[in-house]
Amino acid sequence: MVTRDIPWPVGTPCWIDLAVDDLNRASKFYGALFGWDFQAAPFGDGGYAICLQKGRPVAGIGVKPDGPGTPAVWTTYLASDDADETLAKVQAAGGKVRREPVDVMDQVRLAVAEDPGGAVFGVWQSRKNIGVGQANEPGSLAWSENWSPDFEANRAFYHSVFGYDFSDTNFDGTRYAFVILDGHPVGGIGELKSGFPAQWSIVFAVEDPHKAVGNATQLGGSVEHPPIDVEFGSTAVLRDDQGAIFGVTNMSVGVCPHGNPTFDDTGACMSSPPCP
C-alpha cells in the first residue's frame, strides 16, 4: 500500500476521475463495488464528488462537462509543478491542448491535453489537493497505462514532456514498456492494434478480480475481458453501468535491486532481457 500527503513527483499518475450523466447512479455502483464513501467536493454546485477509501481520497466522480451524449469515461491526470509550462511542452512535442489551465479555488490548477496518438490526459498542478492519498490498496488506483497506435511517437512525446524513461517488455507479442521515473515504475505504455481508440486506461486494485467481475455484473456492469490468470496474479477489464471502461487486478508492481520493474508477489525481474 502507498499513502501520501505531499505532492506526487512530476509525471506520476496522481488523480483519476469519472465523467458520467448520473452522479448518484455512479456513486451507488462504485460504492458497492469498492466500498467507497463519498464527499461533496469543496467547489462547484454539487456536480462532483470525492471518492474516499479508508478516509483517503482515491478518485473523483463528476457530471460530464460536455453534457449528455458524450461517452462516460475515466481520465488520468499526470502530476506537474507548472501546468502552463507543461502545456507548452505538450504543444512543442506534437500534442494538443484540450482545455487551458484553470484554478479550482485553492485546491489545484489543472488542464486537459491530448498526446500525438490521440489519448486524452489531465495535467494536475497540486495546491491544497495533491490528488490520490492512497494507491495499490484494494479499492484504489493500482496502475495507469497509455495505449496508442504509434508506440514510438508516444514514447518520444512522454519522454520530452515528463522525462519518462522506459523498460521494454512484451505481452503476447504486444509492444509494451514500463514507464520509469527516478528508477521506479509508475505506469505502462503499449501499442494498440488498428481500429481501437487511443487512451489512458485505469486499473484498480482488488483482492480477487474474479469476485470483482461477478460483483460488477450483478451491479449492472459488463465484462470487456474476463480475468486472465498468470503466475503473479489476475487482471480483468470491465464496463460500469454507464459504459465507462476500467480494469481490476491483484498484481502489485515494484522494482528489483537493479531498478527494473518486478511484480512484488515473485520479485522476478520483468525487463526483457532479464537483468543480471
N, C-alpha and C positions, 0 to 999 in steps of 0.2 A: 504494500500500500504506500502511496505517496500523498502526503498532506503538505500544504504550502500556504504561507501568509504574506509572502513578498512577491513582487513581480516575477513572472517567468522569463527565462532567457530569450533574447530576440530570436524569432523564428520558430519557437516552440508552439505547437497547437495548444492554445491556452483557454479557449472558450468554444462552446458549441451551442447553437440554438436552433429551434424548430419553428418554421413558419407554417401556420395552418389556418383553416377557415374557422374552426371551432375550438377555442382555447379550453373550455371546460371539458369537452369530449377528450381532447388530447391529455389533459391532466388526469382524467379517470383511467385512461389506457396505461400511461406510463407510471402512474402512481400504483396501480395494481401489479404491473409487470416488474418494476424495480423497487417498489417500496418507497418511492419519493414522497416527500412533503413539499408543499408549495407556499411561496411567499410573494405577495404582490410587490412588483418592482418599485423602487423609490422614485420613479419617473413615469411619465405618460399618464394615460387615463384608464388604467386597469387592463390594458390590452397586452400586458407582458407579465409573465410570472417567472420567478427564480425557483429552480428545482433544487431541493435540498436532500442530501443523503447523510444521515447522522449529524444533521445541523450544518453541514458544509455545502456551499454551492457547487453543483456539478453540471448544470445546464440551464438553458432558458427556453421558454415556450412563448411565442407571441403570435398575434393575429397577422396574417400576411400583409406586408406593407403595400403590395400592389393590388390587393383585393381578391375576391373570388375569381376563379378561372385559371389562376396560376397554380403550378404543382405544389403540393406540400413537400417541404424539403428541409433537411438538416444542413446547416452551414458551419464550417470550421473557421475559426479565427486564429491567425498567427500573431504572436507577440511582436510588438515593435516598441522602440523607445522614442520614435518620432514618426507618427502616421503620415505626415506631409512628406517627409523625406523618403519614407518607404514607397509612397505612391510615385514619387519622381523616379525612383529606381525601377518600379514596375513598368512605367512607360518607356524608360530608356532601354529596358531589356526586352521590349516587344509585347508587353502585356497591356491591358486596358483598365481604365478607372471606371467602375460601375457607379459608385457613389462617393462623392467627395467627403473628406473628413468632417465629422460633426462632433461637437462636445455634448455628451449626455450628462447634463448637470456637472457635478464634480466627480462623477463615477469613472468615466472612461472617454477617450477620444477614439472614434472608430470610423472605418471606411470599408468599402467593398471593392474588390478588384477581380480581374479575370486574367488567367495566365495564357500564354500563346496557344495552348491546346484547347482552350475554351472552358476550363474548370473555374468556377467562381469560389472565392475565398474572402474572408474578412481580415481586416487589419485592426489589431487591438492594442492601443496605447494606454496602459494602465494608469489610473489615478487612484481613487479610493478603492476601486474594484479591480482586483488582479486577474479575475477570470475564475477558473475552477479552483476550488480549495482542496479537492481530493481527486485522485486518479488511481487506476489499477486496483480498485476495490469493487466488489460486486455492486452494480448499480451506478457505476461511474465510468468515465472515459478510459478505455484501455489502449486504443490505437486509432490513428488517423492516417489515411493514405491517399495520394494523388494518382489518378488514372487518366491517361491521355493517349491519343493515337500517335503522338510524336514524342516518344520517350526521350530522345537525346535533346530535343529543343526544350522540353520542360526541365530536364536536369540542369541545363545551362542557365535557364531562367531563374530557378530557385537558388542555384549557387550564387548567381550575380546579385539577387535581391536580398537573400537572407544568409548567405555564406555557407549553405549546406555542403557537406561532403557526403559521399555515398559508398556503401559497401554492397557490391553486386552479388546477386544470387539468382536462382531460377526456381520457379514453382511450376512443375508440369509443363516445361517449355515456355512459360511466360517470362518475358524480360521484367525483372524486378530488382529493386535496390532498397536497402535500408537507408533512411535519411539520418545522417550523423551530425550532431552538434556537440562540440567540445568532447569528442570521444564517446558520446552516448547516443543510442538510437532514440529518436523522437517521433518516428513515423516511417512511412514507406512511399515509394513511387514506382508505378508499374505502367506497362504498355497495354493499352486497350486494343482489342480486335476491332476491325472496322464495323461501323453500324451502331456502336454504343456511344452514348454521350460522355464527354469528359467530365470528371467530377472529383471532389474530395469526399471520400467515404468515411463514415464514423462507425467505430466498433466499441460496444460496451462490454465491460467485464461482467460475467455472471458465474455462479457456482457450477451450473450444469446447463450447457447450451441445449441439450435435448429437452430438458424440463422447460427452459425458457421458450422454446419453439412451441411446445404444447400449450403453455400458458398464453402466449401471444395469439395463437389461433382461437383459443376459447374467448379471448377478449375482442375478437373481430378482426385481427390482423391476418396476414397470409405469409406463406413461405416462398421466398425467391430461390434460395439454395438451401437444401436440407443440411444438417450438420455433417461436416467432414471430420472424421476422426483420424488423427495422426499420433505418433508416439509421444508428443509433448502437449496434447490437448485436443480440443474440438472448437470448431467455429461454424456459424451459420449466418445466412442473410435473410432478413425479414422485411415486411412492409407493415406499418401500423394501420389502424383502421381508417386513416385518411389518406393513405397512399405513400407516406414518406418511407424511404429505404434506410435501414440501419443494420449493423451486424452485431452479433453477440459471440463472446469467446471466453474460455477459461485459461487461455495462454497468457503468460506474462513475460515480457521481453526485458533482458538485462544485457550486460556486456561481459565478455570473457577477460581474463587477465591481460590479454594483448589489446584490449579496446575494441574488439569486434563483437557484433550482436550475438546474443545467445537467447535461448529460452530457459528461464530460471529452473524449470522442472528437471532439466537434464544437465544444464551447464555446458552443453555441447556447442561449439562454435558454429555459427550459421553462415560464415563467409565462404565464398567459393573462389579458389580452393580453400580448404580449411587452414586456419593459422597454425603455426608450429606448436 
